[in-house]
Amino acid sequence: MQQYASEVLIVGGGIAGIAVALDLLDSDMTITLLDRDEESVFGGLAKESFGGMFFVDSPEQRRLGMKDSTELALRDWCSFAEFGPSDVWPKAWAEAYVHRCTPDVYHWVRKHGIGFFPVVNWVERGEFRPGNSLPRFHIVWGTGQELTDRLIFALRNHKNIHRLTLCFGHRVEQLLLQGSKVCGVQGVQEKSGIAFEARAEQVVVATGGINGSMDMVRKHWHADWNTPPETILNGSHRYADGTLHRATVAVGGNLTHMDKMWNYAAGVHHPRPRKPGHGLSLVPSRSALWLNWRGERMGPQPLVSGFDTRRLVTDICGQERAYSWQVLNHRIALKELAISGAEFNPSVRDKKVLGFLRDTLMGNRWLVNDMLQNCKDFVVANSLPELVEKMNMLQGDDSVQLQSVVDAVEHYDATIARGRKFMNDEQLRRIAELRQYRGDRVRLCKFQPIQDQKALPLIAIREFIISRKSLGGIQTDLESRVLDLNGQAIAGLYAVGESAGFGGGGVHGLRALEGTFLGGCILSARSAARSIATGHGL
């Protein structure tokens, strides 16, 4: 059996595990970091992300004339979270996040050379419950790939790198106990099947959530969403399967809010899949009409992204068939179609200013062409009858009703034709509101009719629920120490990042304010490192 020994053992090489390791190297500690994946993808799901981060009263906000505050941010957070009376640790973590995200996360990543777009994005504004009162979604210039690459570079070039042992392809299966204290792990190497054991004074679980396992997603499906859809696409990490959640329970740890998830409504099949059910999360076009499985416009409150992501999922899952369609035209697609993540945002990922300006001002032609040619969930036509015929051919039945689609599109277009003063349509009112902020206006059409002959062809996109992030997880205190069923810290054991519900076993409550995932990984990781380095976890 392969043996490892160090002062601290970190299980998981995502952004949270890397952040723990960096801070502990600063404290001159010896560390073993075990990751299940290959070294070529060191950085986990964060490496594939778009790289948005939630900050309060940041320099970027101030330059844009915003007057943000921790009091306002906490009010917005609690409104969206709908915390219950027993959510003591989630509430405590929410308060800690809004107070510490800028000093402990923003300035920390800036120290490592991370830069942000000058315009802050405004997402999760709230719909039936207030959300973000101000824009707080700061996009990393270089996406999540730049974020992870910079931190990995800092790790590999740290003055104490000789104190760090990095091991890839190591699948941890159980935690080891010495009396009541966690003292290490056991597992096997993925390729060779050789068993290993790693011992340490402190063990940090940083293995992500459960949303990479569709079995786990279905098992913990939230009651508000009825029964799980027949098709759920996978937009999470392939190894986010809950193995260390189960191992933590086996040593007395407590799991909370496991039915809280941050899934998305507009998932499509990846044209070049790398895992079973591999999906892409579209940033849904605001000027597209969102229709149910029969082709009826969803309402009475039409579905528009950017206000309440969870509500989109809830409404679609409330349908007889839990998938949907968006109907738009080529002009809307060029202006508004986007896909979350580093892979489909190469100009931002590779920091190409001219490419970014071209795609923003002239339309994202390469992306639209790629999806039209290679994603099976896109269909194209020059008329509504032809479009509906292709929608039904794709689905393999006659569920989409031509008259329903015609009624929705013609009524919407006629409303636009009446002029701005008479646009009595909630989606158009939302578009007018969104266009008041330049961060939205640059990627949003101005009241674009669907059947505009100059904007053809028509496009229909079949969209599925896509699994993304776990909002619940291993319960922790503000030092990221794992708690047992009695609320007592388990000696020698920490959990950080998504494995801990981004803090406290569910810091977001029912809904998340976007950008708090990467930030929550780093904040919870740095909290664990601080506790370990100061001896609080001994």
URWOKA-V151479 format. One record per residue. RES is the residue in one letter. BURIAL is 1 if it has 24 or more other ideal C-beta (glycine too) atoms within 12 Angstrom, else 0. D_FIRST is the distance of its C-alpha to the first C-alpha in Angstrom with 2 decimals. Layout:
# URWOKA-V151479
RES/BURIAL/D_FIRST + RES/BURIAL/D_FIRST
This chain:
# URWOKA-V151479
M/0/0.00 + Q/0/3.80 + Q/0/6.26 + Y/1/9.89 + A/0/13.01 + S/1/16.63 + E/1/19.83 + V/1/19.81 + L/1/17.38 + I/1/19.22 + V/1/18.14 + G/1/20.47 + G/1/22.20 + G/1/25.70 + I/1/28.74 + A/1/27.86 + G/1/24.42 + I/1/26.03 + A/1/28.88 + V/1/26.76 + A/1/24.91 + L/1/28.31 + D/1/29.92 + L/1/27.13 + L/1/27.13 + D/1/30.85 + S/1/30.05 + D/0/27.97 + M/1/24.75 + T/1/21.19 + I/1/19.55 + T/1/16.43 + L/1/17.59 + L/1/15.44 + D/1/17.57 + R/1/17.21 + D/1/19.99 + E/0/20.63 + E/0/21.73 + S/0/25.22 + V/1/25.92 + F/1/24.58 + G/1/26.94 + G/1/26.65 + L/1/29.85 + A/1/31.78 + K/1/31.75 + E/1/33.66 + S/1/36.04 + F/1/39.67 + G/1/38.95 + G/1/41.51 + M/1/41.31 + F/1/43.52 + F/1/45.26 + V/1/48.22 + D/1/51.13 + S/1/49.51 + P/0/51.45 + E/1/51.64 + Q/1/53.21 + R/0/55.65 + R/0/56.73 + L/1/57.57 + G/0/59.71 + M/1/57.50 + K/0/57.65 + D/1/54.37 + S/0/53.25 + T/0/50.42 + E/0/52.89 + L/1/53.71 + A/1/50.11 + L/1/49.07 + R/1/52.07 + D/1/51.08 + W/1/47.45 + C/1/48.47 + S/1/51.06 + F/1/48.56 + A/1/45.85 + E/1/48.17 + F/1/46.09 + G/0/46.64 + P/0/47.43 + S/0/43.87 + D/1/42.33 + V/0/42.19 + W/1/38.98 + P/1/39.68 + K/1/43.15 + A/1/41.89 + W/1/39.47 + A/1/42.32 + E/1/44.52 + A/1/41.85 + Y/1/41.30 + V/1/44.98 + H/1/45.47 + R/1/42.40 + C/1/41.76 + T/1/44.20 + P/0/43.49 + D/1/39.69 + V/1/38.88 + Y/1/41.87 + H/0/42.40 + W/1/38.68 + V/1/38.25 + R/1/41.62 + K/0/40.36 + H/1/37.71 + G/0/40.47 + I/1/40.56 + G/1/44.06 + F/1/45.67 + F/1/48.55 + P/0/51.82 + V/1/52.73 + V/1/50.72 + N/1/50.24 + W/1/51.56 + V/1/49.55 + E/1/49.38 + R/1/52.96 + G/1/53.27 + E/1/55.52 + F/0/56.40 + R/1/54.48 + P/1/54.69 + G/1/51.73 + N/1/51.56 + S/1/54.96 + L/1/54.24 + P/1/52.06 + R/1/48.65 + F/1/46.35 + H/1/45.65 + I/1/44.36 + V/1/42.13 + W/1/43.84 + G/1/41.06 + T/1/39.56 + G/1/36.05 + Q/1/34.84 + E/1/36.71 + L/1/35.43 + T/1/31.74 + D/1/32.36 + R/1/34.18 + L/1/31.57 + I/1/28.72 + F/0/30.99 + A/1/31.51 + L/1/27.79 + R/0/27.06 + N/0/30.16 + H/1/29.79 + K/0/30.70 + N/0/27.42 + I/0/25.20 + H/0/23.31 + R/1/22.13 + L/1/20.53 + T/1/17.13 + L/1/17.49 + C/1/14.76 + F/1/16.18 + G/1/15.18 + H/1/12.72 + R/1/13.81 + V/1/13.57 + E/1/14.45 + Q/1/14.93 + L/1/15.91 + L/1/14.98 + L/1/17.97 + Q/0/18.99 + G/0/22.43 + S/0/24.11 + K/1/22.30 + V/1/19.58 + C/1/16.92 + G/1/14.13 + V/1/12.46 + Q/1/9.75 + G/1/9.82 + V/0/9.18 + Q/1/10.44 + E/0/14.02 + K/0/14.76 + S/0/11.90 + G/0/10.53 + I/0/6.87 + A/0/5.23 + F/1/5.06 + E/1/6.93 + A/1/10.13 + R/1/12.71 + A/1/16.39 + E/1/19.88 + Q/1/21.01 + V/1/19.54 + V/1/21.76 + V/1/21.81 + A/1/23.50 + T/1/22.67 + G/1/26.30 + G/1/28.24 + I/1/28.56 + N/1/31.20 + G/1/29.10 + S/1/28.83 + M/1/32.27 + D/0/31.35 + M/1/30.69 + V/1/33.81 + R/0/35.93 + K/0/34.59 + H/1/35.57 + W/1/38.69 + H/1/41.38 + A/0/44.41 + D/0/46.81 + W/1/45.59 + N/0/46.48 + T/0/44.19 + P/1/41.60 + P/1/43.16 + E/0/42.61 + T/1/41.24 + I/1/38.97 + L/1/37.71 + N/1/34.36 + G/1/34.87 + S/1/31.66 + H/1/28.16 + R/1/26.39 + Y/1/23.30 + A/1/25.57 + D/1/24.90 + G/1/24.53 + T/1/20.87 + L/1/20.60 + H/1/24.10 + R/1/23.04 + A/1/20.03 + T/1/22.59 + V/1/25.00 + A/0/22.49 + V/1/22.44 + G/1/26.22 + G/1/26.96 + N/1/30.19 + L/1/30.82 + T/1/34.38 + H/1/36.66 + M/1/34.31 + D/1/37.43 + K/1/38.44 + M/1/37.64 + W/1/39.12 + N/1/39.78 + Y/1/42.47 + A/1/45.47 + A/1/45.86 + G/1/42.86 + V/1/43.33 + H/1/41.14 + H/1/39.45 + P/0/41.30 + R/0/38.13 + P/0/35.37 + R/0/31.70 + K/1/30.45 + P/0/32.04 + G/1/35.18 + H/1/34.97 + G/1/37.94 + L/1/39.87 + S/1/41.58 + L/1/45.18 + V/1/47.17 + P/1/50.01 + S/1/53.37 + R/1/55.79 + S/1/58.82 + A/1/57.47 + L/1/58.58 + W/1/55.80 + L/1/56.59 + N/1/55.09 + W/1/54.14 + R/1/57.88 + G/1/58.93 + E/1/60.48 + R/1/60.20 + M/1/57.95 + G/0/59.71 + P/0/62.00 + Q/0/59.95 + P/1/58.82 + L/1/55.20 + V/1/54.86 + S/1/51.60 + G/1/51.08 + F/1/52.35 + D/1/50.01 + T/1/47.00 + R/1/46.22 + R/1/49.78 + L/1/49.52 + V/1/46.55 + T/1/48.35 + D/1/51.56 + I/1/49.98 + C/1/47.90 + G/0/51.19 + Q/1/52.63 + E/0/52.76 + R/1/50.39 + A/1/47.91 + Y/1/48.26 + S/1/51.03 + W/1/52.99 + Q/1/54.20 + V/1/57.40 + L/1/58.45 + N/1/59.98 + H/1/59.01 + R/1/60.50 + I/1/58.51 + A/1/55.30 + L/1/55.95 + K/1/56.58 + E/1/54.14 + L/1/51.29 + A/1/47.96 + I/1/44.29 + S/1/41.83 + G/1/39.02 + A/1/38.54 + E/1/38.56 + F/1/42.19 + N/1/43.57 + P/0/43.18 + S/1/46.18 + V/1/44.76 + R/1/41.17 + D/0/42.36 + K/1/45.02 + K/0/47.94 + V/0/51.01 + L/0/53.46 + G/0/51.28 + F/1/50.90 + L/0/54.66 + R/0/55.42 + D/1/53.31 + T/1/54.77 + L/0/58.39 + M/0/58.67 + G/1/56.24 + N/1/52.68 + R/0/53.79 + W/0/50.60 + L/1/48.66 + V/1/51.43 + N/0/51.72 + D/0/47.98 + M/1/47.93 + L/1/51.19 + Q/0/50.09 + N/0/46.43 + C/1/45.74 + K/0/46.84 + D/1/47.88 + F/1/50.78 + V/1/54.19 + V/1/57.31 + A/1/61.02 + N/0/64.49 + S/0/65.83 + L/1/64.69 + P/0/65.51 + E/0/63.44 + L/1/60.58 + V/1/60.52 + E/1/60.66 + K/1/57.55 + M/1/55.77 + N/1/56.45 + M/0/55.44 + L/1/52.08 + Q/1/51.55 + G/0/52.98 + D/0/55.74 + D/0/58.89 + S/1/57.55 + V/1/58.73 + Q/1/62.46 + L/1/64.59 + Q/0/67.13 + S/1/64.54 + V/1/63.20 + V/1/66.76 + D/0/67.83 + A/1/64.92 + V/1/65.32 + E/0/69.12 + H/1/69.39 + Y/1/66.92 + D/1/68.74 + A/0/72.12 + T/1/71.03 + I/1/70.12 + A/0/73.46 + R/0/75.40 + G/0/74.40 + R/0/72.42 + K/0/74.87 + F/0/74.52 + M/1/70.80 + N/0/70.32 + D/1/66.71 + E/1/63.70 + Q/1/61.47 + L/1/64.17 + R/0/64.60 + R/1/60.88 + I/1/61.16 + A/1/64.14 + E/0/62.22 + L/1/59.14 + R/1/61.37 + Q/0/62.63 + Y/1/59.41 + R/0/58.93 + G/1/55.17 + D/1/55.90 + R/0/59.21 + V/0/57.85 + R/1/55.74 + L/1/58.12 + C/1/61.15 + K/0/64.50 + F/1/65.54 + Q/1/64.77 + P/1/66.31 + I/1/64.12 + Q/1/66.85 + D/0/68.02 + Q/0/69.17 + K/0/68.26 + A/1/64.67 + L/0/63.81 + P/1/61.89 + L/1/60.69 + I/1/56.96 + A/1/55.18 + I/1/51.49 + R/1/49.70 + E/1/47.27 + F/1/44.48 + I/1/42.57 + I/1/39.43 + S/1/36.40 + R/1/35.47 + K/1/34.38 + S/1/33.44 + L/1/35.85 + G/1/34.23 + G/1/30.77 + I/1/29.01 + Q/1/31.75 + T/1/31.76 + D/1/34.29 + L/1/35.81 + E/1/32.96 + S/1/30.50 + R/1/29.04 + V/1/27.96 + L/1/30.54 + D/1/30.38 + L/0/33.11 + N/0/35.36 + G/0/35.16 + Q/0/33.17 + A/1/30.40 + I/1/26.87 + A/1/25.61 + G/1/22.96 + L/1/23.17 + Y/1/25.15 + A/1/25.96 + V/1/27.88 + G/1/29.66 + E/1/30.06 + S/1/27.33 + A/1/29.82 + G/1/32.87 + F/1/33.44 + G/1/34.05 + G/1/34.80 + G/1/33.58 + G/1/36.57 + V/1/38.61 + H/1/40.69 + G/1/41.96 + L/1/43.54 + R/1/44.04 + A/1/42.69 + L/1/44.70 + E/1/43.16 + G/1/41.34 + T/1/39.76 + F/1/36.37 + L/1/35.31 + G/1/37.18 + G/1/35.51 + C/1/32.03 + I/1/33.01 + L/1/34.95 + S/1/32.34 + A/1/29.67 + R/1/32.01 + S/1/32.83 + A/1/29.22 + A/1/28.86 + R/1/32.16 + S/1/31.19 + I/1/27.90 + A/1/29.66 + T/0/32.51 + G/0/30.42 + H/0/31.70 + G/1/28.31 + L/0/27.35
